[in-house]
Amino acid sequence: MNKADLVELMAKNTKLPKSTCKDCLEAFIASVTQALKQNKSVVLTGFGTFTVMKRKKRVGVNPATGKKMEIPAKKVPKFKAGKTLKSVIK
């Protein structure tokens, strides 16, 4: 499912216009992105938690040359599904 499919499904479920659902989805994405950028977590009870995870620097191997290289430390977004979401998927 892509963004357009999700907007269409939201419009069908809420009986709101697609443009309104698209604006709401984009606002949600922007809000979560802004919170993660500020190193805050977003907790949606029952659905899941968006957080920022710090990865340590590590040594990797270039698959093309086989040469070892250092991969720098970085922050990455992480999503952990909530209990309710997990139980629905089982």
C-alpha positions in Angstrom: 0.0 0.0 0.0 1.4 3.4 -0.9 0.4 6.9 0.2 -2.3 7.3 -2.4 -3.9 4.0 -1.5 -3.8 4.9 2.2 -5.4 8.3 1.5 -8.2 6.5 -0.5 -8.8 4.0 2.3 -8.9 6.8 4.9 -11.4 8.7 2.8 -13.6 5.6 2.5 -13.5 4.9 6.2 -14.1 8.4 7.4 -16.4 9.6 4.5 -14.2 12.7 4.2 -12.9 14.1 1.0 -9.6 12.7 -0.3 -8.0 16.2 -0.1 -8.8 16.4 3.6 -7.4 13.0 4.3 -4.3 13.7 2.3 -3.7 16.9 4.3 -4.3 15.0 7.6 -1.8 12.3 6.6 0.8 14.8 5.5 0.4 16.8 8.7 0.8 13.5 10.7 4.0 12.6 8.8 5.4 16.1 9.3 4.6 16.1 13.0 6.2 12.8 13.6 9.2 13.8 11.5 9.6 17.1 13.5 9.4 15.3 16.8 12.0 12.7 15.8 14.2 15.5 14.5 14.1 17.0 18.0 15.0 13.6 19.4 11.6 13.1 21.0 9.6 9.9 20.8 6.0 9.7 19.5 3.8 7.2 21.4 0.5 6.1 19.9 -1.0 3.8 22.6 -2.1 0.5 21.0 -0.4 1.3 17.7 3.2 1.8 18.4 6.1 4.0 19.2 8.4 6.0 16.9 11.8 6.7 18.4 15.3 7.7 17.3 18.0 5.1 17.7 21.7 5.8 17.8 23.9 3.4 15.9 27.6 3.1 16.9 30.3 3.3 14.4 31.3 0.0 13.0 33.6 -1.7 10.5 32.0 -3.0 7.3 33.1 -4.6 4.1 32.7 -3.1 0.6 31.0 -5.9 -1.3 32.5 -4.8 -4.6 36.1 -4.6 -3.5 36.2 -6.6 -0.3 38.0 -3.8 1.4 37.2 -3.0 5.0 35.8 0.4 5.7 34.5 2.3 8.8 30.8 3.1 8.8 30.3 6.2 10.9 27.9 6.5 13.9 24.4 7.9 13.0 20.9 8.3 14.2 18.1 6.3 12.6 14.3 6.3 13.0 12.8 3.2 14.6 9.2 2.0 15.0 8.1 -0.5 17.6 4.7 -2.0 17.2 2.3 -1.8 20.1 0.6 -4.7 21.8 -2.8 -4.1 20.2 -1.3 -3.9 16.7 0.8 -7.0 17.3 -2.3 -9.0 18.4 -4.3 -7.9 15.3 -1.6 -9.1 13.0 -1.2 -12.6 14.5 
